[in-house]
Amino acid sequence: MPATDLKSSSKVKVFASDYMLDSFTSALFKTNDFSQYGMWLNHTIIPEGHPIKLSTDVLGIFFPSLLVNFGKNKNIDIHFEVRAIKNF
C-alpha cells in the first residue's frame, strides 16, 4: 500500500499496481486496433508548466541526434505502431 504523508494537505491519493497497469494495457490492446493506423502522442497532451515535455531538449537526453538535427527546444509529436507483442 502507498505510504501516507501526514504533512500533505492533498485530498487525493493515487495508487497504481502492476495488476492495474496490466489490466489497462490488456483492455487497451483488445479494444483498439493500432496495427493499421498507429497512435499519435502530441506534445499538447502535456499541460503547460509541467517539468516533462515532449521536446528535443528532453528527448535529446535519450536521442542526442535530435538536438543536432532539429535544434533546441522544438516540440515533438510522436507517431508509433504496435506491430507485434510476443512473449510478454
Contact map, one row per residue, 1 for C-alpha under 8 A:
1110000000000010000000000000000000000000000000000000000000000000000000000000000000000000
1111000000000010000000000000000000000000000000000000000000000000000000000000000000000000
1111100000000000000000000000000000000000000000000000000000000000000000000000000000000000
0111110000000000000000000000000000000000000000000000000000000000000000000000000000000000
0011111100000000000000000000000000000000000000000000000000000000000000000000000000000000
0001111110000000000000000000000000000000000000000000000000000000000000000000000000000000
0000111110000000000000000000000000000000000000000000000000000000000000000000000000000000
0000111111000000000000000000000000000000000000000000000000000000000000000000000000000000
0000011111100000000000000000000000000000000000000000000000000000000000000000000000000000
0000000111111000000000000000000000000000000000000000000000000000000000000000000000000000
0000000011111000000000000000000000000000000000000000000000000000000000000000000000000000
0000000001111100000000000000000000000000000000000000000000000000000000000000000000000000
0000000001111110000000000000000000000000000000000000000000000000000000000000000000000000
0000000000011111000000000000000000000000000000000000000000000000000000000000000000000000
1100000000001111100000000000000000000000000000000000000000000000000000000000000000000000
0000000000000111110110000000000000000000000000000000000000000000000000000000000000000000
0000000000000011111110000000000000000000000000000000000000000000000000000000000000000000
0000000000000001111111000000000000000000000000000000000000000000000000000000000000000000
0000000000000000111111100000000000000000000000000000000000000000000000000000000000000000
0000000000000001111111110000000000000000000000000000000000000000000000000000000000000000
0000000000000001111111111000000000000000000000000000000000000000000000000000000000000000
0000000000000000011111111100000000000000000000000000000000000000000000000000000000000000
0000000000000000001111111110000000000000000000000000000000000000000000000000000000000000
0000000000000000000111111111000000000000000000000000000000000000000000000000000000000000
0000000000000000000011111111100000000000000000000000000000000000000000000000000000000000
0000000000000000000001111111110000000000000000000000000000000000000000000000000000000000
0000000000000000000000111111111000000000000000000000000000000000000000000000000000000000
0000000000000000000000011111111100000000000000000000000000000000000000000000000000000000
0000000000000000000000001111111111000000000000000000000000000000000000000000000000000000
0000000000000000000000000111111110000000000000000000000000000000000000000000000000000000
0000000000000000000000000011111110000000000000000000000000000000000000000000000000000000
0000000000000000000000000001111111000000000000000000000000000000000000000000000000000000
0000000000000000000000000000111111111000000000000000000000000000000000000000000000000000
0000000000000000000000000000100111111110000000000000000000000000000000000000000011000000
0000000000000000000000000000000011111100000000000000000000000000000000000000000011100000
0000000000000000000000000000000011111100000000000000000000000000000000000000000000000000
0000000000000000000000000000000011111110000000000000000000000000000000000000000010000000
0000000000000000000000000000000001111111000000000000000000000000000000000000001111000000
0000000000000000000000000000000001001111100000000000000000000000000000000000001110000000
0000000000000000000000000000000000000111110000000000000000000000000000000000111100000000
0000000000000000000000000000000000000011111010000000000000000000000000000000111000000000
0000000000000000000000000000000000000001111110000000010000000000000000000001110000000000
0000000000000000000000000000000000000000111111000000111000000000000000000011100000000000
0000000000000000000000000000000000000000011111100000000000000000000000000000000000000000
0000000000000000000000000000000000000000111111100000000000000000000000000000000000000000
0000000000000000000000000000000000000000001111110101110000000000000000000000000000000000
0000000000000000000000000000000000000000000111111100000000000000000000000000000000000000
0000000000000000000000000000000000000000000001111100000000000000000000000000000000000000
0000000000000000000000000000000000000000000000111110000000000000000000000000000000000000
0000000000000000000000000000000000000000000001111111100000000000000000000000000000000000
0000000000000000000000000000000000000000000000001111100000000000000000000000000000000000
0000000000000000000000000000000000000000000001000111110001000000000000000000000000000000
0000000000000000000000000000000000000000001001000111111001000000000000000000000000000000
0000000000000000000000000000000000000000011001000001111101100000000000000011100000000000
0000000000000000000000000000000000000000001000000000111111110000000000001111000000000000
0000000000000000000000000000000000000000000000000000011111110000011001111111000000000000
0000000000000000000000000000000000000000000000000000001111111000001000011100000000000000
0000000000000000000000000000000000000000000000000001111111111100000000000000000000000000
0000000000000000000000000000000000000000000000000000011111111111010000000000000000000000
0000000000000000000000000000000000000000000000000000001111111111111000000000000000000000
0000000000000000000000000000000000000000000000000000000011111111000000000000000000000000
0000000000000000000000000000000000000000000000000000000001111111000000000000000000000000
0000000000000000000000000000000000000000000000000000000000111111110000000000000000000000
0000000000000000000000000000000000000000000000000000000000111111111100000000000000000000
0000000000000000000000000000000000000000000000000000000000010011111110000000000000000000
0000000000000000000000000000000000000000000000000000000100110011111111100000000000000000
0000000000000000000000000000000000000000000000000000000110010001111111110000000000000000
0000000000000000000000000000000000000000000000000000000000000001111111100000000000000000
0000000000000000000000000000000000000000000000000000000000000000111111100000000000000000
0000000000000000000000000000000000000000000000000000000100000000011111110100000000000000
0000000000000000000000000000000000000000000000000000000100000000011111111100000000000000
0000000000000000000000000000000000000000000000000000000110000000001001111100000000000000
0000000000000000000000000000000000000000000000000000001110000000000000111110000000000000
0000000000000000000000000000000000000000000000000000001110000000000001111111000000000000
0000000000000000000000000000000000000000001000000000011100000000000000001111100000000000
0000000000000000000000000000000000000000011000000000011100000000000000000111110000000000
0000000000000000000000000000000000000001111000000000010000000000000000000011111000000000
0000000000000000000000000000000000000001110000000000000000000000000000000001111100000000
0000000000000000000000000000000000000111100000000000000000000000000000000000111110000000
0000000000000000000000000000000000000111000000000000000000000000000000000000011111000000
0000000000000000000000000000000001101110000000000000000000000000000000000000001111100000
0000000000000000000000000000000001100100000000000000000000000000000000000000000111111000
0000000000000000000000000000000000100000000000000000000000000000000000000000000011111000
0000000000000000000000000000000000000000000000000000000000000000000000000000000001111100
0000000000000000000000000000000000000000000000000000000000000000000000000000000001111111
0000000000000000000000000000000000000000000000000000000000000000000000000000000000011111
0000000000000000000000000000000000000000000000000000000000000000000000000000000000001111
0000000000000000000000000000000000000000000000000000000000000000000000000000000000001111
